[in-house]
Amino acid sequence: STERQVNGVLNLIDLAGSERLSKSGSTGERLKETQ
């Protein structure tokens, strides 16, 4: 369960970071490819 918690935190950080990056433009398209 600890691993799941860590993954959840990392996902939240990832989402926050990706939202910030998507505002800058090109990274938004790259994020869609990875999903």
N, C-alpha and C positions, 0 to 999 in steps of 0.2 A: 504493500500500500504506500510505502514511502516513495517508491519509484513513481507511482502514479501521481503523488502530490508534486514531486519535482517536475514531472512532465507537464502538469497543469500550470505550474508557475512559469515554466519556460514558455509554454504556449501563450500565456497572458503577456509575457514580456515580448514575445515574437509578434503578437497581434498589435501591441502598442507601438512597437518599432516599425512594423510594416505600414501601419496607418500613417505614421510620421513620414516614412519614406514615400508612400504613395502620393503625398501632397507635393513632393518634389518632381513627380512625373513618371519617368520611364520605369521605375521599379515596380509600379502597379501592374504593368503588363507581365513582368517577370514573375510576380507573385501568382498571377492567375495560371501561369504555365505549371508551377510546382504543385498546385492543388489538385 
